[in-house]
């Protein structure tokens, strides 16, 4: 059975609505990346140095990342030698398979939840990446699973941040614990933890600042919040999720490195993938940081935040080729 057929069968057992979200959300990346790769594979009649160089350029252009691309090209060279592949078209499934392996990694991509009692999830990231929107969508997701959810408005510095979180809370039907603008974020977290306990909440989602208007270092502020949470709930935060804007490409990778050094991240959320042709950044971030991508933003609707699935991701990228193979078999 061909690789694409196996991938299609694996996907068929998953929710059709989710498969559609990945396909629609990654359409720009599919058109740019896979369109260029397919053009190369069709145009070139043999696998030579020029072929590898052009493939390298395409992958780097899609923000797959230089180090990751070099590793990928080396692995493709080895497979070509081992399988004695001569026709570039035969490399399609090999490339797809390699991408899945690069995206999967060893870690479990599901969210870590408290075995009993309160689960605390801390969201970090610079302003403008979609952090508050992500929290709102995740609140909606947990609420629809029957969980009791509270939000902590820990970004007390950005103008309108508290009101924005309150609006998402209203949409999702969950309460927001807040203080006035400019308050100490760690004090907000303390209040939120007390409220979550007294109200019997299952999950507390904590917003944080992406930039400070005073001279306090952002990382120091995040560490203070972390210490307050730890003191009140010793095993928390159960997740520290860095939210990154997928449209910023390599800049997102640089942000991730900085926050990972300082904040002890447990996973990533990549937003706005539907707005970029550079979805290859998911592969670069996954490889460079060895951190699991836990959720991806594939659109603006409430349910467009989806748990990351490497098979769904690659299937969405190569959907047209998979359909071509199906059509060919049907004839």
N, C-alpha and C positions, 0 to 999 in steps of 0.2 A: 504494500500500500504506500502511495506517495506521501511525502511529508505534508503537503498542503491538504491532502484528503484526511490525514490523521488529525491535523489541526482543526479542520472544519468539523470533524466528528466530535472532537473534544469540546468545541464551542457549542455544538448542538445541544449538549446536556445543560447548558447554562441559559439563564433567562433571555429570551429574545429581545426584550426591551433594553436590557443592558448592552447586548451586542450592538443594537442599533445606536445607542448613545455613543459607544466607542467609535463606531464607523462614522457617524455624523460629526462627532467632536474632533476627529483626527483627519477630516477630509483635506484640510489645507496642507498638512504634513504629507499625507498620502500623495496628493497631486504633485508636490514639489520633490519629495525624496524618492518615492517609488516610481513616479513618472520619469524622473531623470535616470534612475537605475535601470528601469525597463528599456528606456531609449538606448542606453549604453549597451545592455545585453543584446538588444536586437541589431544594433548598428555594427558592433564588433563581431568579427567572424572567428577570432581566436583570442586566447587568453595569453597576453604578453605583458611586458613592462608598461607599455602605454595604457593598456586596459586597466591595470592595477592603479596607475597614477590617476587616471580619470575617475575611477571608483572612489579613490581616496579623497579627491577634491569634492565630489558630490556629498560624501558622508560628512566631511568637515564643514561644508556649506550648510548642512542641516543641523549643525551644532552637536553632532555626536561626540565631539571632543577629540583633539589630536591624539592623546595617549590611547584612548579607546579605539580610535580608527586604526592606528598603527598595529595594535594588538589584533584587531579583527582581520586586517589584511594579512598579517602573518599566519593567522589560523586558516584563512581561505587558501593561501598558498599551500599550506600543509595538506589540506583536504584535496586540492586539485592534483597534487603530486600522488597522494595516497590512492585516490579513486581513479587516477588517470583521466581526469575530465578535460575535454578539449573545447567543447561548445560552451560559450558563456551562458547560454540559457539554462544549462544544467546547474549553474551556480545559484539560481533563484532560491530553491528550497534550502540550500546549504546556508546562504546568507540569513534567511528567515530563522532557521534553527539556531544559528549562532546568536542572533539578536535576542531570542527567547532566553537562552542560557545567560547572556550578559545581564538581562533585566531581572532574572529570577533571584540570583544570589542565594545565600544560605539562610537568611533571616526570614522569620515568619512576618508577612506583611499585614496580618490582622492586628487590630488595636489590642493592647494589653489592658485588661479590665480587672478591677478588684475582685477577689474571690467572694468577698462579702462586704457589705457596707458601701461607702462612697468611692466612686472612681473620679479622680481629678486629672483633667487633661489641660496642659498649659500650651498656649499657642504663642509663638514668637515669629518675628520677621519685620522687615522695614515697612514703612508706610507705603500704601498704594499697591501692595501685592495681592490684596483680596482676603486679608486675614479675618476681618469682621464678617464679611460675606460667608467665608468658609465656616466660621463658628455658627452663624445663623442656619446654614444648610445642614450642618452636622446636628444641631439642636433639633431641627425638623426630622432628620433621619432617626435619631434616638427616640423622639416623642412618638413617631409612627410605629416604633417597636414596643411601645407601651412603657417606656422608661420615664421616671420623673427627673426632669432636667432643670438645672439652674445655670444662669450665665453671670460671670463676674466681669464688671466693666473696669478692667485694670489699666486701660489706656486713658489716663486722666489728663494727658497733655495735649493731644491733637484736638483742635477745634472741631466740635461736632461728633467726636468718636463715641461718646456716651449715648448721644441721641441716635446715632446710626445703629448701635448695638440694641438699643431699646426698640427700634423699628423692626429689626430682625426678630427680637424676642416676641414682639406683638404678632408678627406673621407666623412664627412657629408655635405660638401659644405657650411660651415659657417666661418665667419671671427673670428680671435682671437685678442683681445686687449692685448698687452704685453709691458713690459719694459725689460731692460737687467737683467740677472741673478744677484741676490743679492739686487735688488731694494726693496724699501718699498712696501709691498703688499697692504697697504691701499691706496698708491698713484696710484697703478695699478687699484684698484677698482674705484677710483675717475675718472680716464681717461676712464675706461670702461663705467661707468654710463653716462658720457658726450657724449661718442661716441654712446651709445645706444639711447640716446635722439635725437641727431642730425641726426641719420640715420633712426629714426622711427622704432626701433626694438620692437618686441613684448615681447621677452624673453631674459634675460641676465642670463647665467649660470656661476657661479663663483667658480673656483678652489681655494683651500687654502692649506697651508703647513700642513704636518702631523708631521713634526719634524723640529726644528730650529737648525741651525749650530752655532748660537751665543748664548748669555746668556739670551736673551729675552724669557720670558715665553710664550709658545705656546698659552695658553688661553688668555693672555693679548693681544697678536697679533690678535687673532680672535675677541676679543672685540673691538679692534681699527678698524678693518675692518667693524664690525657690526655698529659702531658709524658713520663711513663715509657713509655707505649705507643709514642709517637712516636719516642722515642730508640731503642727496640729494633727497631721495625718502622716505618721512616720514612713509609710511605704509609698507615699505620694511625692510628686506627681507621677501617675502611672505612665503617662506619655508626655514627652516634650516635643511638640510637632513644629517644625519650621515650615512656614508657608512661603512659597516662592512663586513668582510670576513667570510662567513658561515663555512669555513673549520676550523676556529680557535675555534669553539665551545664556551665553557665557557669564554675563554679569550675575545671573542667578547662582551659578556654580561658585563664583567668588564670595557671594553673600553666605552661601551654605558653609563654605570652609571657615569663614569668620565666626559664624554662630556656633558651629560644631566645636571649635576650639574652646569657646567660652561658656556654652550653655548645656553641654552634655545632651545633645539631641538623641531622641529615640527613633525618629522617623520624619518623613517629609510629606508635604501636601503640595502638589504642583497645580497651580490654577491657570485659567485662560488658555488651555491647550487648543480650544476651538478657534482662538484668534491668531494663531501663529502657524507658520510653515516650518518652524524649527522645533518640532516635537522631539527631535532626536536628542535634545538636551536631557530627556529622561534617562537615556542610556548613559550619557556622560556623567550625570550626577550619581547615578546608581553605581557606576564603576569607580569613580574618583573617590567617593566618600564611603563606600561600603555601607550606606544607610538605606534601609528599605523605603521605597516610595509607597506610602500607605493609602493615599487618596489622590485622585486627579479631578480637576474641574473641567468638565466637557461642555459647558454651556451656562446659560443664565438662569435656568429654571431651578426651583427648589430641589428637585431630585437629580440634578445634573452633576452633583458631587458623588463620585463613585469610588468604591474600593479599587485600588490598582490591581490589575490582573495582567500578567505579562503575556499570556496567550491571547486574551482579548485585544491587547495593544497591538501585537504583531499581526493578528488576524485582521484587525481594522486597517492596518497599513497595506496588507497584501490582498485585501478583499477582492479587488478587480481580477487579479491573477487567479485566485481561487475559483472565482465565478467562471473565468475562461476555461479552466481545467474541467469544471463540472459540465459546461456546455459542450466541450470537446468530447467528453465521455458519452454524453447523451446522443450525439449524432451517429 
